[in-house]
Amino acid sequence: MRTKLRPLPGVVFRERTQPLAPTREFARALLGSVGPVTAEMVTKGGGRYAAGDVAGVSGLQRQYDEQLAGTPGTVVEAVSEGDPRTLYEVAATTGKPLALTLATDVQEAADRALQDLDQPAALVAVSVQTGAVLAVANSPATGLDRALVGRYPPGSTFKVVTTLSLLGKGLRADDRVECPQTATVDGRTFRNFEAEQFGAVPFRTDFARSCNTAFVGLSPRLDADDLRRTAASTGIGVDYDALGTDAFSGSVPATTSDVDKAAASFGQGRVLVSPLAVAVSTASVARGGYLPPTLVDTGATAPTAKALDDGDVTTLRSLMRSVVTDGTGTALRDVDGGEVRAKTGTAEFGTDDPPRTRAWITGWQGDVAFAVLVEEGASGGTVAGPVAARFLRGL
């Protein structure tokens, strides 16, 4: 049929070659999609698009559409009874591929780990060795790329940052720190998850079992800018210029009161992060220094990591291992493939009484650092932990 129609005057065939991801869900919110251009794209495209064109309409495919698509060729011919005569011709240019750092096996494991969840969720994986982003998964797979641009309180995953700051102030893992059921600061009462209380126990236990009130009690040791500076040293709240796309790296303001500092110490108050920011911070602890995350591979030489204090990081790694062996992260205890170190988090949000909670877990195994967020869940250990376990088992 094509061979019969093509010679007819006025018949035009629109042909294109479009690469497809390994699966329909594969990093879809990040990669985006290709389709008919919108009226807005035509209006704002400066003449690049016309109605009926096909282009990248979301995600990286829209952001890098000009590079990926190239430019069409144009031929103007004079047609008479004789052979056509070319009056004007501009050759087409081929689009250039966009290389990403995503690892197919890691991305597919992340996508599978989020399947069948009944809440929006995200999972980000980062290479400990290089800082390269290995997976960006969202559930649902389409729509908001909450893994990169979502803004959420980190809950107790931020205790990794707070602990690093406290270790720098002289805290030791075996120091006995009170964990009461509640702690009050300037009239505001802070509570533990499910009204837990452990008494005067080694800080290692407070960390492993995620005692909020222990961190509230330790918060006076911190200066107003300590948490902001320590977070930045691990990659939270800094520019991700090497990433190649928009992402929220987090916001950790200097604290303005004792109450503000107490809330920030366990990831509440005004502290906000994305799942990417949490994974980047965790990777910094795993490698012992911060490397900027990369996603769009430009071939540039990787920078040298900005080192963290070796002794403090060594202690922190040991504390994160205790979360998995004896604390709130036991969902990862029997995962094959080497030791897992982690920190769970349960972040309150909204105005309900009791408040609703988001479930977090972050950690690493081997070269893969990860962060998991489930937008609503009872606790990080019981909701996000099993998701992380499925992810690691899928690698």
C-alpha positions in Angstrom: 0.0 0.0 0.0 2.8 2.4 0.9 4.5 1.9 -2.5 1.2 2.7 -4.2 0.4 5.8 -2.2 3.9 7.4 -2.0 4.1 8.5 -5.7 0.7 10.3 -5.5 0.9 14.1 -5.5 0.4 15.6 -2.0 0.8 12.4 -0.1 3.1 12.8 2.9 4.3 10.1 5.3 5.4 11.1 8.8 8.2 8.7 9.8 10.3 8.6 13.0 12.5 6.3 14.9 11.9 6.3 18.7 14.0 4.4 21.1 12.1 2.6 23.9 13.1 1.9 27.5 13.5 -1.8 28.6 10.1 -1.6 30.3 7.1 0.7 30.3 7.9 1.8 33.9 11.7 2.2 33.5 12.5 5.6 35.1 9.5 7.0 33.3 8.9 10.1 35.4 12.5 11.0 34.9 12.8 10.1 31.2 9.5 11.5 30.2 7.7 10.7 27.0 7.4 11.7 23.4 4.1 12.8 21.8 2.3 15.5 19.8 3.5 18.9 20.8 1.1 21.0 23.0 -0.2 24.5 22.1 2.0 25.9 24.8 5.1 24.3 23.2 4.2 25.8 19.9 3.6 29.2 21.4 6.8 29.3 23.4 9.0 27.3 21.0 10.2 30.3 19.0 9.3 28.7 15.7 10.8 25.3 16.5 7.5 23.5 16.7 4.4 23.5 14.6 1.0 21.9 15.2 1.2 18.2 14.5 4.9 17.8 15.3 6.1 15.1 17.6 8.6 15.9 20.3 9.6 15.3 23.9 6.7 16.5 26.0 7.9 15.7 29.5 11.0 14.7 31.6 14.5 14.6 30.1 13.0 14.0 26.7 11.5 17.5 26.8 14.4 19.2 28.5 16.9 17.8 26.0 14.5 17.7 23.0 16.6 19.9 20.8 19.7 17.8 21.3 17.8 14.5 20.9 15.7 15.4 17.9 18.2 17.2 15.7 16.7 19.3 12.9 14.6 18.3 9.9 15.8 18.8 6.3 14.1 21.1 3.8 13.9 20.7 0.0 12.1 23.2 -2.3 11.7 21.9 -5.9 10.3 23.3 -9.0 8.1 20.7 -10.6 7.1 20.9 -14.3 6.5 18.3 -17.0 10.3 17.5 -16.9 12.4 16.4 -14.0 12.1 18.3 -10.7 14.6 21.1 -10.2 15.9 21.8 -6.7 15.7 25.5 -5.8 16.7 25.3 -2.1 17.9 22.6 0.2 19.0 22.4 3.8 20.3 19.0 5.0 18.8 17.4 8.1 21.0 17.0 11.1 20.9 13.9 13.2 20.1 14.2 16.9 22.7 13.4 19.5 22.1 10.7 22.1 21.9 11.7 25.8 24.0 9.4 28.0 22.7 8.8 31.5 24.4 7.2 34.5 21.4 4.9 35.2 22.3 1.2 35.6 19.7 -1.0 33.9 19.7 -3.7 36.5 19.6 -1.3 39.4 16.8 0.7 37.8 14.7 -2.3 37.1 15.2 -3.6 40.7 14.0 -0.2 42.0 11.0 -0.2 39.7 10.0 -3.7 40.8 10.5 -2.8 44.5 7.8 -0.1 44.2 5.3 -2.3 42.4 1.9 -2.9 44.2 2.3 -0.2 46.7 -0.9 1.6 47.5 0.8 4.9 48.4 2.9 7.2 46.2 6.6 6.3 46.8 10.1 6.9 45.5 13.4 5.1 45.5 16.8 6.6 44.5 20.1 4.7 44.3 23.5 6.3 44.0 27.0 4.8 43.5 29.1 5.1 46.6 32.3 5.1 44.5 31.4 7.7 41.9 28.3 9.6 43.0 26.5 8.6 39.8 22.8 8.2 40.1 22.0 4.5 39.4 18.2 4.5 39.7 15.3 7.0 39.9 12.0 5.2 40.5 8.6 6.6 41.3 5.2 5.1 42.1 3.1 5.9 40.2 5.7 5.7 37.4 4.2 8.7 35.6 3.6 12.2 36.8 5.6 13.9 39.5 9.3 12.9 39.8 9.1 13.0 43.6 12.4 11.1 43.7 14.2 14.2 42.5 12.1 17.2 43.1 9.8 16.2 46.0 10.1 18.2 49.2 9.6 16.3 52.5 10.7 16.4 56.1 13.2 13.6 56.4 12.2 12.5 59.9 14.8 10.3 61.7 16.9 9.7 58.6 18.2 13.1 59.4 19.6 11.7 62.6 22.6 10.6 60.5 23.4 14.3 60.0 22.7 15.2 63.6 24.8 12.3 64.9 27.7 13.3 62.6 27.5 16.8 64.1 27.3 15.6 67.7 30.2 13.2 67.2 32.2 16.3 66.1 31.2 17.9 69.4 32.7 15.0 71.4 29.7 12.6 71.8 30.7 8.9 71.9 28.7 5.9 70.9 28.9 4.3 74.4 27.9 7.5 76.3 24.7 7.0 78.3 21.9 9.2 77.1 18.4 9.4 78.6 15.5 8.3 76.4 12.4 9.4 78.2 8.9 9.0 76.8 8.6 12.8 76.3 10.9 15.8 76.4 9.7 19.4 76.8 11.6 22.4 75.4 10.2 25.9 76.1 6.7 24.5 76.5 6.7 22.2 73.5 6.5 18.5 74.1 8.3 16.0 71.9 7.4 12.3 71.9 8.9 9.1 70.7 7.2 6.7 68.3 4.5 4.7 70.0 5.4 6.3 73.4 8.6 4.3 73.6 11.1 5.0 76.4 14.4 3.2 77.1 15.8 5.1 80.1 19.5 5.9 80.3 21.1 3.7 77.6 24.2 3.9 75.5 23.8 6.4 72.6 24.2 3.4 70.2 20.9 2.1 71.5 19.2 5.5 71.2 20.4 5.6 67.5 19.5 2.0 66.7 16.1 2.3 68.1 15.6 5.9 66.9 14.8 7.7 70.2 13.6 11.2 69.4 13.8 12.4 72.9 17.4 11.4 73.2 18.2 13.7 70.3 16.1 16.5 71.8 18.1 16.2 75.0 21.4 16.3 73.0 20.3 19.3 70.8 21.6 22.0 73.2 25.1 20.8 72.4 24.7 22.2 68.9 25.1 25.7 67.7 22.5 27.4 65.5 24.3 26.7 62.3 25.8 23.3 63.1 23.1 21.2 61.4 23.1 23.3 58.3 26.9 23.1 57.9 27.0 19.3 58.6 24.2 18.6 56.2 26.0 20.6 53.5 29.2 18.6 54.1 27.3 15.4 53.1 25.5 17.0 50.2 22.2 18.2 51.6 21.3 21.8 50.7 24.1 22.4 48.2 23.9 22.9 44.4 23.7 19.8 42.3 25.1 21.6 39.2 26.7 18.4 37.8 23.3 16.5 37.8 22.1 17.7 34.4 18.4 18.2 35.4 16.4 19.9 38.1 16.4 18.4 41.6 15.8 19.6 45.1 18.9 19.1 47.2 17.3 20.0 50.5 16.9 22.9 52.8 18.4 23.0 56.4 18.0 26.6 57.8 20.1 27.7 60.7 18.0 27.2 63.8 16.4 30.2 65.4 15.3 28.9 68.8 15.8 25.9 71.2 12.5 24.5 70.0 13.5 24.9 66.4 16.8 23.1 67.1 15.2 20.3 69.0 12.7 19.6 66.1 15.5 19.8 63.5 17.6 17.3 65.4 15.3 14.5 64.4 14.3 15.8 60.9 11.2 17.8 61.7 10.6 21.5 62.0 11.8 23.3 58.9 14.2 20.7 57.5 13.2 19.5 54.0 14.8 17.0 51.6 14.2 15.0 48.5 14.8 11.2 48.3 17.8 12.1 46.1 19.3 14.4 48.7 19.0 11.6 51.4 20.6 9.0 49.1 23.5 11.5 48.3 24.0 12.2 52.0 24.1 8.5 52.8 26.6 7.8 50.0 28.8 10.5 51.5 28.9 8.7 54.8 29.6 5.4 53.1 32.6 6.8 51.1 33.8 9.1 53.7 33.3 12.3 51.7 30.9 14.2 49.5 30.8 13.9 45.7 28.3 15.8 43.6 25.7 13.5 42.1 25.8 13.0 38.4 23.0 11.8 36.1 23.5 13.2 32.6 26.9 11.8 31.7 29.0 14.5 30.1 32.2 12.5 30.3 33.8 15.1 32.6 36.5 14.1 35.0 35.0 13.2 38.4 36.0 15.6 41.2 37.8 14.4 44.4 35.5 13.8 47.3 35.5 16.4 50.1 36.5 14.3 53.0 34.6 14.0 56.3 36.3 13.3 59.6 37.4 9.7 59.4 36.9 8.8 63.0 33.4 10.3 63.2 32.4 8.6 59.9 33.7 5.2 61.1 31.6 5.5 64.3 28.6 6.6 62.3 28.9 3.6 60.0 29.0 1.3 63.1 25.9 3.0 64.5 24.1 2.5 61.1 25.0 -1.2 61.2 23.4 -1.5 64.6 20.1 -0.2 63.2 20.0 -3.3 61.0 21.2 -5.8 63.5 19.4 -4.6 66.7 17.2 -1.7 65.8 14.4 -0.4 63.6 16.0 -1.6 60.3 15.8 -5.4 60.9 13.9 -5.8 57.6 17.4 -5.6 56.0 19.2 -8.0 58.4 18.9 -11.1 56.2 19.4 -9.6 52.8 22.2 -11.4 50.9 25.1 -9.6 49.3 27.0 -8.3 52.2 26.4 -6.1 55.3 23.7 -3.4 55.0 23.9 -0.2 57.0 20.8 1.9 57.4 18.7 4.5 59.2 14.9 4.5 59.3 12.7 7.5 59.5 9.1 8.3 60.3 8.2 12.0 59.6 5.0 13.6 60.8 3.1 15.9 58.5 -0.3 17.6 58.2 -2.7 18.9 60.9 -4.5 15.6 61.9 -4.4 14.4 65.5 -2.6 12.1 65.6 -0.6 13.4 62.7 -0.1 11.3 59.5 3.4 10.0 58.8 5.7 9.4 55.9 7.9 6.3 56.0 11.6 6.5 55.1 14.7 4.3 55.1 18.2 5.0 53.8 21.4 3.0 53.7 23.9 1.2 51.6 25.2 -2.2 50.6 28.4 -2.4 48.7 28.5 0.3 46.1 24.8 1.0 46.2 23.5 3.7 48.5 19.7 4.1 48.5 16.8 6.1 50.0 13.2 5.0 50.0 10.2 7.2 50.7 6.6 6.0 51.1 4.3 9.1 51.3 2.1 7.6 54.0 3.1 4.7 56.3 3.1 3.8 59.9 6.9 3.7 60.3 10.1 3.6 58.2 11.1 0.2 59.6 7.7 -1.5 58.9 6.8 0.2 55.6 9.9 1.5 53.8 12.2 -1.2 55.2 10.5 -4.1 53.3 10.6 -2.0 50.1 14.4 -1.5 50.5 14.8 -5.2 51.2 12.9 -6.1 47.9 15.2 -3.6 46.1 18.4 -5.1 47.4 17.3 -8.7 46.8 16.4 -7.7 43.3 20.0 -6.6 42.5 
